[in-house]
């Protein structure tokens, strides 16, 4: 009989430990919003291409690594209305589609910002030009802290521009992609 009590006590402790682990770790880190799946509900703008041509879901493989992606040809904007959880981060991998790497053009300016309806804060301003810079022929990972906006409804804005400021417009081969874009809690 004494042995059965020890077995029951050990079983209760194992179950209690598993529940505590779930609530402390696994439960918190599981909150992820896949922005490829949220694209249909997002506001999309594009000029000069029609939105249906300029913004769409694709799968892109770069250096053997495939990712679901959002193609956002320049000059376009995608606006996601989100309420970031605590410890929220935006993550994505930036690139130009490999079909554009050996074709003339002057690259793409990727920008990410957040607006609360009163002010806009730019969080990322990244220029990518694989035609002129072989180092840009890859997925470029980005991770941006959104914790300052936790619990607030905000607009997460993904922009692509056809060139750097003060350069003339050049839309040639601007096949910008956001690989596996997501908003997640924790890192």
Backbone bond lengths (Angstrom), bond angles and torsions (degrees), N, CA, C in turn:
res aa  C-N    CA-C-N  psi(-1)  N-CA   C-N-CA  omega(-1)  CA-C   N-CA-C  phi
1 X - - - 1.460 - - 1.528 111.13 -
2 X 1.319 117.99 -40.10 1.447 122.29 178.39 1.519 111.57 -60.49
3 X 1.305 115.66 -39.43 1.469 120.62 179.47 1.532 111.02 -63.72
4 X 1.314 119.07 -38.88 1.466 122.47 178.64 1.523 111.28 -63.49
5 X 1.317 117.66 -37.52 1.468 120.77 178.64 1.532 110.03 -64.23
6 X 1.335 117.62 -40.54 1.465 120.89 178.24 1.531 111.04 -64.29
7 X 1.293 116.33 -40.85 1.479 120.37 179.38 1.524 110.04 -64.17
8 X 1.316 116.99 -43.44 1.467 120.95 179.30 1.526 110.02 -64.98
9 X 1.331 117.75 -43.23 1.454 122.24 179.28 1.535 110.76 -61.10
10 X 1.314 117.86 -44.11 1.465 121.86 178.54 1.523 110.71 -64.20
11 X 1.314 117.63 -42.31 1.466 121.47 178.99 1.531 110.94 -62.35
12 X 1.332 117.09 -42.10 1.467 121.22 178.91 1.530 109.78 -63.41
13 X 1.328 117.80 -42.68 1.460 121.59 179.47 1.526 111.22 -64.24
14 X 1.319 118.31 -40.46 1.468 121.83 178.59 1.528 110.26 -63.89
15 X 1.316 117.16 -45.32 1.466 120.83 179.27 1.529 110.22 -64.02
16 X 1.328 118.07 -43.91 1.463 121.53 179.23 1.524 110.53 -62.15
17 X 1.317 117.88 -40.87 1.460 121.49 177.85 1.514 111.77 -63.80
18 X 1.315 117.23 -41.45 1.464 121.12 179.51 1.527 110.82 -64.74
19 X 1.320 117.40 -41.98 1.465 121.22 178.40 1.531 110.09 -64.52
20 X 1.326 117.50 -44.23 1.474 120.86 178.86 1.521 110.97 -61.98
21 X 1.324 117.77 -42.24 1.464 121.15 178.51 1.523 110.52 -60.68
22 X 1.324 117.11 -44.60 1.460 120.71 -179.33 1.523 110.85 -60.79
23 X 1.324 117.82 -47.77 1.459 121.19 -176.82 1.518 112.54 -68.35
24 X 1.312 118.88 -34.25 1.467 121.75 -177.34 1.522 112.59 -82.82
25 X 1.313 118.29 -37.86 1.458 119.86 -172.42 1.505 113.98 -114.03
26 X 1.298 115.80 -67.28 1.463 120.38 -171.77 1.514 112.33 -62.85
27 X 1.303 118.54 -37.88 1.453 121.54 -177.97 1.512 112.93 -63.56
28 X 1.341 117.56 -38.01 1.452 121.23 -177.94 1.521 112.85 -76.15
29 X 1.298 118.55 -40.09 1.460 120.51 -172.29 1.526 113.46 -81.59
30 X 1.313 117.21 -2.75 1.455 119.85 -175.08 1.529 113.25 -84.52
31 X 1.346 118.67 -7.58 1.458 120.71 -176.05 1.527 110.24 -79.52
32 X 1.335 116.46 104.82 1.459 121.94 179.38 1.525 109.12 -137.01
33 X 1.326 115.58 134.98 1.461 121.35 173.44 1.517 107.55 -111.06
34 X 1.313 116.53 113.84 1.462 122.92 177.62 1.531 107.21 -80.04
35 X 1.319 117.15 112.44 1.461 120.33 -175.82 1.529 113.08 -73.02
36 X 1.332 118.36 -17.64 1.470 118.11 173.41 1.527 109.37 -66.64
37 X 1.330 116.63 -35.83 1.466 120.10 178.57 1.526 111.91 -77.43
38 X 1.331 117.25 -23.75 1.465 121.43 179.85 1.533 112.26 -88.94
39 X 1.328 117.50 -2.57 1.469 120.59 -175.00 1.525 113.04 -59.72
40 X 1.312 117.75 -38.15 1.472 120.26 -177.05 1.534 111.38 -59.32
41 X 1.328 117.71 -34.30 1.460 121.31 -178.28 1.529 113.02 -87.03
42 X 1.321 117.65 -9.75 1.465 121.52 -177.27 1.521 111.05 -76.91
43 X 1.337 115.13 154.17 1.460 120.68 172.87 1.530 107.71 -82.66
44 X 1.330 116.07 134.46 1.460 120.73 -177.41 1.524 109.91 -126.82
45 X 1.338 115.47 137.59 1.467 121.50 177.32 1.519 108.57 -133.55
46 X 1.331 115.91 148.66 1.457 119.90 179.69 1.519 110.36 -156.08
47 X 1.334 114.95 146.37 1.443 121.22 176.19 1.534 107.81 -153.89
48 X 1.276 122.50 123.93 1.457 128.18 12.38 1.524 114.57 -95.39
49 X 1.340 118.64 -10.57 1.457 120.19 -177.69 1.524 111.53 -74.11
50 X 1.345 117.15 148.67 1.461 119.32 173.11 1.535 109.55 -62.75
51 X 1.330 116.42 146.98 1.468 121.53 -176.51 1.520 111.69 -54.10
52 X 1.321 118.51 -40.57 1.462 121.29 -178.40 1.520 113.89 -61.95
53 X 1.314 117.22 -27.20 1.472 121.35 176.55 1.525 111.54 -88.26
54 X 1.323 116.22 -34.88 1.459 121.11 -171.66 1.528 113.71 -83.00
55 X 1.321 118.12 -27.64 1.463 121.42 -175.71 1.517 108.52 -129.45
56 X 1.338 115.62 117.52 1.467 119.10 178.86 1.522 111.06 -159.99
57 X 1.323 115.16 162.58 1.458 121.71 178.01 1.520 110.05 -82.34
58 X 1.322 115.87 137.10 1.460 122.45 179.05 1.521 108.50 -143.69
59 X 1.300 116.20 169.99 1.462 121.96 169.11 1.522 105.71 -119.20
60 X 1.329 116.54 130.19 1.459 120.66 -175.51 1.521 109.01 -125.67
61 X 1.330 115.57 135.14 1.465 121.67 176.10 1.517 108.63 -113.36
62 X 1.331 115.27 124.34 1.462 122.21 178.07 1.519 107.63 -129.09
63 X 1.321 115.56 124.26 1.466 121.55 -179.95 1.533 112.08 50.69
64 X 1.338 116.20 40.71 1.453 122.26 176.90 1.518 115.08 82.07
65 X 1.329 119.02 -0.77 1.465 122.42 -179.18 1.526 109.69 -108.73
66 X 1.346 115.87 113.13 1.462 121.37 -179.66 1.523 110.73 -92.98
67 X 1.325 115.34 141.50 1.461 121.14 177.93 1.521 109.26 -139.81
68 X 1.348 116.59 144.00 1.462 118.52 166.29 1.522 106.27 -69.17
69 X 1.317 116.82 140.60 1.459 118.77 -173.13 1.526 111.35 -146.39
70 X 1.319 113.11 162.71 1.458 121.13 171.44 1.523 106.66 -107.53
71 X 1.331 116.07 118.43 1.460 121.45 172.65 1.521 106.42 -80.85
72 X 1.325 116.36 124.91 1.465 120.96 178.98 1.527 107.69 -132.65
73 X 1.330 114.51 89.33 1.464 118.24 179.96 1.528 109.13 -67.68
74 X 1.308 115.82 149.53 1.468 119.69 -177.98 1.513 109.45 -75.27
75 X 1.215 119.51 151.68 1.458 135.03 -7.90 1.522 106.88 -95.47
76 X 1.310 116.56 109.79 1.458 121.01 -174.08 1.518 110.39 -134.19
77 X 1.325 113.33 163.31 1.462 120.97 178.53 1.525 108.05 -143.66
78 X 1.337 115.15 136.35 1.466 121.72 174.59 1.520 106.76 -122.56
79 X 1.333 116.09 129.06 1.459 121.23 -177.56 1.529 108.88 -117.96
80 X 1.330 115.89 115.59 1.466 122.51 176.22 1.527 107.74 -102.73
81 X 1.326 117.53 127.98 1.469 120.90 174.26 1.523 106.85 -91.95
82 X 1.328 115.19 116.94 1.463 120.35 -174.65 1.528 110.14 -135.20
83 X 1.321 115.31 160.61 1.458 123.11 168.77 1.518 105.69 -122.94
84 X 1.336 117.02 97.25 1.462 119.48 -175.60 1.530 112.11 -63.54
85 X 1.317 116.43 139.76 1.471 119.88 174.03 1.528 109.39 -76.74
86 X 1.344 117.45 168.97 1.466 119.03 174.84 1.528 109.70 -57.18
87 X 1.302 116.83 149.89 1.471 122.98 -179.36 1.531 111.89 57.93
88 X 1.326 117.49 35.10 1.463 121.31 -177.33 1.525 111.61 -80.08
89 X 1.329 114.88 144.77 1.457 123.54 177.56 1.515 109.27 -136.28
90 X 1.326 116.74 140.99 1.464 121.79 167.95 1.513 105.84 -94.80
91 X 1.328 116.05 132.79 1.462 119.62 176.09 1.523 109.05 -134.69
92 X 1.316 114.57 147.32 1.465 121.70 177.21 1.522 107.81 -165.26
93 X 1.320 114.87 170.71 1.460 121.68 172.62 1.520 106.62 -122.45
94 X 1.315 116.64 119.44 1.463 121.95 -177.90 1.518 110.35 -88.68
95 X 1.323 115.72 148.06 1.467 119.97 175.92 1.520 108.81 -170.87
96 X 1.319 114.18 167.29 1.457 121.25 163.88 1.512 105.85 -105.56
97 X 1.314 116.58 143.38 1.457 120.88 179.52 1.526 108.94 -54.99
98 X 1.347 117.88 134.08 1.470 120.46 -179.26 1.527 114.27 -53.84
99 X 1.329 118.51 -23.35 1.468 121.16 178.01 1.527 111.40 -62.92
100 X 1.342 117.73 -18.46 1.464 121.42 -177.89 1.525 113.61 -99.36
101 X 1.309 118.06 -7.96 1.460 120.48 -170.98 1.522 114.60 -61.04
102 X 1.312 117.55 -37.46 1.465 119.42 -176.14 1.528 112.21 -102.80
103 X 1.322 116.12 17.33 1.459 121.09 -179.99 1.530 109.46 -112.23
104 X 1.322 115.50 143.77 1.460 119.61 -176.90 1.518 112.57 -61.41
105 X 1.304 113.58 146.49 1.452 123.61 178.75 1.515 107.47 167.92
106 X 1.333 116.70 171.10 1.456 117.93 -178.45 1.529 113.00 -114.42
107 X 1.316 117.47 23.88 1.457 121.37 174.21 1.514 114.45 84.99
108 X 1.327 114.46 -176.50 1.466 122.63 -175.99 1.528 108.71 -132.68
109 X 1.313 115.71 139.97 1.453 122.25 173.04 1.526 107.78 -99.51
110 X 1.338 116.41 112.62 1.462 122.71 176.15 1.530 107.77 -89.45
111 X 1.327 116.15 133.62 1.466 120.41 177.85 1.521 109.30 -135.66
112 X 1.320 115.54 141.00 1.468 121.99 174.99 1.514 107.22 -128.90
113 X 1.318 115.82 133.32 1.455 120.61 178.22 1.506 111.37 -144.08
114 X 1.328 114.86 167.96 1.464 122.00 178.56 1.522 107.82 -128.01
115 X 1.333 115.99 136.18 1.457 121.48 176.42 1.522 108.89 -126.64
116 X 1.334 114.89 133.51 1.461 119.63 175.34 1.521 110.98 -98.33
117 X 1.328 116.91 10.65 1.454 122.23 -178.65 1.517 112.70 96.08
118 X 1.340 116.29 -17.69 1.461 121.11 178.97 1.522 111.35 -111.48
119 X 1.327 116.03 -40.32 1.458 119.10 179.50 1.520 109.94 -140.58
120 X 1.319 113.89 155.84 1.462 122.76 -179.14 1.520 107.70 -113.29
121 X 1.334 116.11 133.04 1.466 120.74 175.53 1.518 108.55 -121.62
122 X 1.333 115.74 121.49 1.459 119.86 177.40 1.523 109.20 -82.48
123 X 1.337 116.00 128.20 1.461 122.26 -178.50 1.526 112.48 -104.96
124 X 1.333 116.98 -21.68 1.460 120.70 -178.29 1.520 109.50 -146.31
125 X 1.316 115.02 139.64 1.451 122.94 175.72 1.530 104.63 -145.21
126 X 1.343 117.07 94.66 1.476 122.21 -171.30 1.525 109.53 -125.81
127 X 1.323 116.31 122.39 1.457 122.11 178.24 1.529 109.09 -94.28
128 X 1.330 116.94 133.00 1.464 122.79 -179.53 1.529 108.04 -129.81
129 X 1.353 116.14 125.06 1.460 120.58 -179.15 1.536 109.85 -143.71
130 X 1.336 117.93 83.00 1.459 120.15 -177.67 1.532 114.38 -68.73
131 X 1.330 118.69 -18.13 1.467 120.35 176.97 1.537 109.71 -67.81
132 X 1.322 116.67 -43.60 1.465 121.40 -177.59 1.528 113.47 -93.79
133 X 1.323 117.50 -20.62 1.463 121.37 -175.14 1.526 109.54 -130.58
134 X 1.325 117.58 102.95 1.471 121.59 -178.60 1.526 112.03 -60.24
135 X 1.329 118.18 -23.81 1.465 121.56 177.52 1.521 112.86 -65.86
136 X 1.326 117.73 -17.23 1.470 122.07 178.06 1.524 112.63 -89.48
137 X 1.320 117.59 6.87 1.471 120.89 179.28 1.528 109.69 -90.23
138 X 1.321 114.22 65.04 1.466 122.01 -176.44 1.521 108.61 -167.19
139 X 1.344 115.25 173.09 1.456 121.04 168.65 1.529 106.63 -76.74
140 X 1.309 118.24 130.92 1.462 123.11 178.34 1.529 107.29 -109.38
141 X 1.330 117.43 104.80 1.466 119.60 -176.19 1.531 112.21 -73.29
142 X 1.330 115.28 139.48 1.465 121.45 174.08 1.521 108.45 -131.94
143 X 1.311 114.57 146.60 1.460 121.45 178.24 1.524 107.24 -143.68
144 X 1.324 116.46 120.32 1.463 121.71 -173.58 1.518 110.53 -122.36
145 X 1.310 116.52 130.46 1.457 123.21 -178.25 1.532 110.19 -73.91
146 X 1.324 116.49 121.72 1.466 122.15 177.51 1.526 112.10 -109.85
147 X 1.325 118.00 8.11 1.465 120.95 -173.48 1.529 113.07 -61.55
148 X 1.320 118.57 -24.78 1.469 120.91 177.77 1.531 111.68 -64.55
149 X 1.322 117.31 -17.30 1.468 122.09 -177.82 1.533 112.68 -106.84
150 X 1.326 117.03 9.76 1.473 121.12 -176.63 1.523 111.39 -55.03
151 X 1.315 114.70 131.54 1.460 121.29 177.13 1.514 114.88 79.92
152 X 1.329 119.15 -4.96 1.466 122.77 178.84 1.523 110.16 -102.06
153 X 1.314 116.75 140.10 1.457 117.91 172.22 1.527 107.76 -78.62
154 X 1.324 116.50 121.78 1.462 122.57 -178.03 1.520 109.71 -135.05
155 X 1.317 115.10 169.31 1.457 121.48 173.22 1.521 107.85 -103.41
156 X 1.316 116.10 123.22 1.461 122.49 171.93 1.521 105.49 -95.56
157 X 1.326 117.21 119.18 1.458 121.71 -169.67 1.529 110.21 -115.97
158 X 1.346 115.83 121.41 1.461 122.54 176.41 1.525 107.54 -105.74
159 X 1.325 116.10 119.70 1.462 122.28 -178.70 1.516 110.49 -118.45
160 X 1.316 116.10 148.34 1.465 121.40 167.20 1.524 107.56 -129.35
161 X 1.332 114.97 134.56 1.460 121.60 178.03 1.520 109.19 -118.58
162 X 1.339 115.33 147.67 1.463 120.71 -173.26 1.517 114.86 -72.95
163 X 1.298 119.63 -12.74 1.465 120.75 178.30 1.517 109.40 -167.85
164 X 1.311 114.70 173.68 1.458 120.10 175.96 1.523 109.49 -69.60
165 X 1.342 117.20 154.74 1.468 118.65 175.92 1.529 110.41 -56.09
166 X 1.296 115.60 146.64 1.470 124.81 178.92 1.523 113.46 72.16
167 X 1.326 118.09 6.30 1.466 121.13 170.41 1.517 106.98 -100.93
168 X 1.304 116.32 153.45 1.455 119.29 176.74 1.518 110.90 -68.73
169 X 1.329 117.15 155.76 1.461 119.97 179.34 1.527 111.61 -64.50
170 X 1.323 115.46 140.76 1.463 121.81 178.98 1.519 107.33 -152.65
171 X 1.314 116.50 100.58 1.470 121.68 -177.75 1.522 113.30 -89.40
172 X 1.319 117.99 0.89 1.461 120.37 -175.13 1.527 111.30 -62.91
173 X 1.317 115.26 125.95 1.466 123.81 171.76 1.531 114.22 57.65
174 X 1.310 116.34 33.97 1.463 121.69 179.35 1.533 110.51 -88.25
175 X 1.322 115.89 68.82 1.461 121.90 -178.11 1.532 109.56 -95.49
176 X 1.316 116.27 69.00 1.464 122.40 -176.98 1.522 110.83 -73.44
177 X 1.337 116.84 137.57 1.464 120.93 177.46 1.531 109.93 -132.50
178 X 1.335 113.27 142.74 1.457 123.19 173.48 1.530 105.53 -106.76
179 X 1.332 117.39 104.81 1.459 121.26 -177.51 1.525 111.78 -83.46
180 X 1.311 116.50 129.82 1.471 124.37 177.45 1.530 112.70 46.66
181 X 1.330 118.77 50.53 1.463 118.76 -179.70 1.525 110.95 -69.90
182 X 1.339 116.34 137.12 1.462 120.29 -176.60 1.521 110.58 -155.00
183 X 1.323 114.82 156.00 1.464 122.09 167.85 1.516 104.73 -114.91
184 X 1.327 116.00 125.37 1.461 119.31 -176.92 1.520 110.93 -136.69
185 X 1.314 114.72 155.87 1.452 121.73 177.05 1.510 108.98 -94.63
186 X 1.346 116.14 129.87 1.461 120.02 -178.86 1.503 111.18 78.86
187 X 1.311 115.75 170.90 1.476 119.86 179.63 1.491 110.59 -134.00
